[in-house]
Amino acid sequence: MEELEQKVDVGIAASKDKWRFLIPALIGVLLFLVPVKFDGEFTIGIGILATGLLNVFESWIAHFVVLLLGVSFLTTVVAKTTNGKLFKKNEFLNELFMVTPFGLIIRGFGFLVGILTLIEFGPEMIISRDTGGVVLYDLAPVLLTWFLFAGLFLPLLMQYGLMEFIGALLRKIMRPLFTLPGRSSIDSMASWMGAGTVGVLVTTKQYDEGFYNKRESAVIATTFSVASIAFSLVIANMIGVGHLFIPFYITVVVACLVAAIIIPRIPPLSRKDETYFEEVGKQINESNPRGISPVKWGWIQALNKASHAKGLSDQFKNGIKTVMDIWLGLIPLVMSLGAIALIIVEFTPIFQVLSYPLIPLLELMNIPEASIAAPAMLVGFADMFLPAVIGSGIESELTRFVVGALSITQIIYMSEIGVLILRSNIPLKLHELFIIFVQRTVITLPIIVLIAQFIVFN
């Protein structure tokens, strides 16, 4: 106990550590967690930077994406054919380009989809504006620009003590309600204020560094990576219920909170191990010493984290590595798997067939146009925009409201969030993601319908 008191005194006395914590934390909060109205829509600081960059290079961004896809694939080919001799001295490059044969095929297909879509040559199912076009012109540019700034500035949020401070304050709320550490609230806020993809990136980094165990990382990635307020407004407008946005978003929040309480307590998430990433082990201690308030303990931990944090130049270098990993490793995966998912939706009856059991359930809930609404409620597993696209053709405003709200609460869509999770070290497989998607649908649908029928449209 005496050692602890000494550490406390030293931590409080070191004024430089206070500023090493406070300044990066303040900038991180302003960039990632504070909603700002920009061009008539709510976003966050890095969202403004990403949108600005996207607007400046809008006419060239698709070409740059294809260039990245080509560099990723061709460099991987070189790495595989030379058995990695050129990259063995650099661990980062070795991990980035020495992929499995399947990974090489995926990168090759992603490059093929990108270049064929760009030059508008090839099979319609690949180059269609609803398949390859969606991924190349809508999804990839957003990921490229958002992750550029998220990757560079994320250390401000994670490496200088903010996670430790917030974790100590909110542990007594997050642990009993959601079975999660208090620091996970940062993930949720980053998602709800900015983008679900940013939340997944935070979760991935925290798991890789030993601050979340396997179960916690799986729960956070599939439960708290909720679409942002700005994206929710886009969906509401696309589906024709923008004038009801406040009750629409309140409905989404209520349904997501209920799902966040239930889903972590049932399989497959409840069966995940409580062990930490083997390469780093457990790096977190949430226990609050006796006689020290949560605020003071959070302050102590934050200062301790800040005192051991690397300098900004080192953090910037690590941020560059994160960006390159996403640009050359993730975007090819999004391009290939996203295109495949959209091809399945647009050119096969699979989701139509899977939605048949939903029709009688929707009719039982008195949802008009159930046969049209049912497929719209499942295609979200492939891509986030598809439910709104299909649902916009439904005449009933009540049904459109339900379809739109449900699409946001389902969270997991393979063209973006799903690919991010599968590519990470978080222990989740494709079939588990689909099970969780179905669970979220089953749990949140009745809640959304009840609120819509008895409060919004009563």
N, C-alpha and C positions, 0 to 999 in steps of 0.2 A: 504493500500500500504506500510505503514511503517513496518507493521508486516511481509510482504513479504520480504522487504529489509533486515530485521533483520535475517529472516530465511536464506536468500541468504548468508549473511555475515557469519553466524554460519556454514552453510553447507560448504562454501569454506574454512573456517578456520580449520575445523575438518579434519586434515590430515589423521587420522586413517580411516575415512570414505572413503577417496580417495582410499586407499589401499584395503579396504573391497569391493570396487566396482571394481577396476582395476584388481586385481589378479584373483578373481573368473571369471570375464568377459573374461580375456585373456585365461585362461584355458578352459572355456566353448566354446569360439570361436575356439580354436585349436582342441577341441574334436569333435565339432558338425558341424562347418561351413567351415573349411579349407580343400579342397580336397587334398589328398595325394596319390601318386602312390605307390601301394603296391602289390607285386607279379604280376606286369604287368597290374594291373587294378587300376582305381581311386576309392578311398573310403575316409572315414573320420576316425578320431582317434578312436571313439568307434567301428567303423567297423573293424579296425585292431584288437582291443581287442576281439570283438565277434568272428571273424574268427579264431583267435589264440586259443580261448577256444574251439571252435567247432572242430578244427583240433585235439587238444589234446584228447578230449573225444568223438571223432567221433563214435567209436564202441559201446559206452555206452549211447549215448545221447538219443536214442529212448527208451531204457529201463527206463531212468530217466523221460522222458516225460510220459510214462505209469504209473510210480510211482506217479507222480504229479496228474495225472488224477484219480488214485485210492484214493489218500489222499483227493482230492477235493470232490469226490463223497461220500466216506464213512464218512468223517467228516460232510458233509452236511446232510447225513442220520441221524447221531447221533444228530446233532443240531435240526433237524425237529422232531425226535421222542421224544426228551427231552424238546421240546418247547423252545429251546434256553437257558435253565437254566445254562448250562456250560459257555455260552458266553456273558450273559447279562452284566457282569461287564466290558467287553471290547468292546467298540463301534466298533472298526475296525473288530474284529472277528465276532461280531454279524451281521454286514452288509455283510461280506464276505460269511458267511455260512447260514444265515437265508434267503434263497431265496424262490421264489414262487414255487409251485408244478411243474410248467412248467420248471423252472430253474433246479429243481432236476432231472427231466426227461432228460433234455439236458445234464447235467453232467453225468448222468448214461449212456446215449447213447455214449457220447464222450469217456468214459472209456471203454465201450464195443468195440467200433471201434478200439481204441488203442490196447487193449489186443488181440483181434482177429487178427488184422493186424500183430502184433508182432510175434504171434505164428503160423501165417499162417493157421488159421483154421476158417471155416465159409463160408458164402455166398460169391461168387466171386465178387458181386457188392460192398461188403464192404471191402474185404481184397485185392482187385486188386491193383496192383502197380499204376494204374491210378486214384484211388479213395482214399481209406484209406492210401495207401502207399505214395501218394503225400503229404497228410497232416502230417502223422507221420514222414516220413523220410526227406521231403524237407521243409515244411512250419513251423511246430512246433519247430524244432531245431533252425531255424533262428530267430524266434520270441523269443524263450527262451533266447538265448545268446545276441541278440541285446537289448532286453528290460532289461536284467540284468544290463548292463552298462548304458543304457539310463536312466533307473529309478534311478540309484545311482548318476549319474553325472548331470542330468537335472537341479537340483537346481542351479548349477553354472551358467546356462544360464538364469534362470528365476527369481531367488530370490535375486540377488545382484545388480540389477540396469541396466543390459544390455538392457532388454526389454524397459525400460523407456527411456534410452538414444537414442536407435535406433528409437523408436516410435516418439520422438520429431523431429528427423531429417527427417524422411520419411513420416510424416503425410500429407504433402502437395502433395505428389505423390500418396500414397496409397488411400487416401480418395476420391479424384475426379475420379481416374481411376477405382478403384475396390470397392469403397464404404466401405473401411475398415480402421481401425486405423493403424498408422505407424508401431506399434510393430508386426503386422501380417507378416511383411517381414521376421522376424526371422523364423516363421513357414515354409515359402516357402523355405528359404535357407537351413533349416535343412532337408527338404524333398529332394530338388534337389541335395544337396551335400551328403546326407546320405541315408535316406529311407523315403518313404511316411508314414510308420507307426510311425516314430519318429515325423513327422510333426503333425499327428493326436494326439499323446500323448501330445505334446506341446499345441495344441489347446484345448484339453480336460481339461488340468490343468488350462489354462488361463480362460476358461469359468467357471470352478468350483470355481475359486478364485475371480470372478467378474470383470475380465479385458476385456472380450468380452461379448456382449449381445447375445441373442438367434439367431438373424439373422446373426450376424458377425461370430459366431462359426460355424453355419451351412454352411455359404459360404466358410470359410477358409478350413474346413474339406473336402468339396467336390470339391474345386476349386484349392487349392494350395498344396494338398498332392500328389504331382507329384512324379513318380518313379525317383530314383536317376540316376545320370549319369552312375554309374557302372551297375545298373540294365538295363538301356537302352542299354548299350553296350552288355550285355548278350542277350537281346531280338534280337538286330540287328544281332548278330552272329548266334543265334538259327534259325532265319528265312532266313539267307543267304545273308544279305546285310551289313555285318560287314565292308567290304571295302569301304562302302559309309557312314561311321558313322558320319562324320562331317556334311554333308548335311542332314542326317537322323535326327540328334539331333537338328539342327537348325530348321528343319521343325516342330519337336515336340514343341520346345519353342515358335515359332510363333503361332502355332495352339492353344497352351495352353493359351497364352496371350490374344488372341482374345476371347476365351471362357471365360476367367476370367473377361473380360470387359462386356460381354453380359449376361451370366447366372445369376449373382447376381441381375440383373435388371428385370428378368422375374420370374413368379411363377414356382415352389413353393418357391424358396428362397426369392424372393422379398416380399412375404406375411408373412414371419416370424416376430414375435414380436421384438421390439427394447428393450424389458425388459431384465433384468439380472437375473442370477440364484437366485431363491428366498431365498435360505439359506444364501447367503452372501451379496446380493445386489450389487450395482455399486461401484467399487473400483478404478475407473480410471477417470482422468480429463485431457483431451487432449488440453484444451484451453491454448493458449500461451499468457501470460501477455504482455501488451504493454511495449515496450521499452526493452524487453529481447529477444535476438536472439534465434532461435531454438536450436543452439548448447549449449548456456549457460543454457537455460531452461531444455534441456535434461540432462545436467551435474548436475543441481540442483536436478532434480527428481531422478537421479541415486544415488546421494549421500544420499538423503533422504531415498530411498529404502534400500540402503546398511546399513544405520545407524540403521534401525529397523529390519534388517534380523536376523534370528536366527543363532546361532553358527553352525559350520560345523558338530558337533556331532548330533545336533538336525536334521539338514538337512539330514544327513546320515540315521538316524532312519526313517525319512519320506520316504527316498528313498527305504529303505528296505520294508516298507509297500506297496509302489507302485509296487515293484518287486513281492511281494507275492500276491498282488491283481491280477496282470497280470498272474502269473504262475498258481494260483489256481482258478482264476475267468474267465480270458479271454481265456487261452489255451484250457480248456474243451469246451468252446463255439466254438472256431475255429475248434477244432477236430470234433465236431458234425455237425455244420452248413456247414463247409467246405466239409466234406464227403458227406453230403446230396446234396450240390450243384454239386459236381463232379459226383455223382451217376446219377443225373438228366441229366447231359451233356452226360455221357458215355453210359447210358443204357435206355434213353428215346429219342423220336424224338422232344422234346419240342423246343429246340433251332433251330433245322432244320426247323420246321414249322414257328417259329417266324421270321426267316430270309428270308422267301419267298418275302415279299414286298421290300427287299433290292436289289434283283436281277435285276429288271428292272432299278432301280436307278443307279446301278453300270454299267449296260450296256449303259445307257444314258451318263455316264461319260467316256465311252470307256475304262473301266477296264477289261482286259482279265480274263477269267476263273471266271466270276462273280458268277456262281452257287456254286463254291467251296469257294470263298472268303466271300460270304454273311454269312454263319454260323460262320466263323472265326471272323467276326466283332461283333458278339453278345455274343459268349461264354465267352468273357472277363469278363462279369458280374459275372460269377461263379468263375473264377480263372485267375490270371494274366498270367500264362504260356500257357494256352490253345490256344489263338490265334496264338502264335508262333509255337506251336506244329502242329496245323492244317495247318497253312500258309506255313510251311516249305516244304509241299508237292506240292505246287503250282509252276508251271514251270516259269511263267512270273515274272521277277525280279521286274518290275513296281508294279505288284499286291502284291508281298511279301513286298515291301517297304511300300506300303499304309497300308496293314494289320498290319505290325509291328508298324509303327508310330501311327496308330489309337489306337492300344491296350494300348499304354502308355498314350495317351491324354484322354482316357476314365476314368482313375483314379479309379473308384469305382468297386472293385471286392469283392464278398461276402466272399471269403475264408480268407480275411485278412482285408483290409480297411473297408469294409462294416460291418463286425462283430465288429470291434473296435468302429465304430460310433454308431451302434445299442446298444452296451453295455454301452456307455457313457451317460452322462446327456444331451448331445447335442440333441435338439428337432428335430430329423429326424426319419421318419418311413421307413419301407422296401419299400413300394410302392413309396415313394418320392425319395428314392435312385435310384430306377429303372427309374423313370421319368427323373432324373438328368443325369443318365447314357445315356439314349436315347438322351436327349438334347445335351450332349457333343458329342455324335456320329454324330448327324445331323449337328452341327456347325463346328466341326473340320474336318470331312470327306472331304467336298469340298475344304477346305484350303489345306489339305494334298495332294489331287489329283492334284490341280492346281500347287502347287510347284513341285510335282513329275513329272508331264507331261511337264511342260513348262520351268523348270529350271534344275532339276536333270537329267532327261532322254531326254532332248531336243537334 
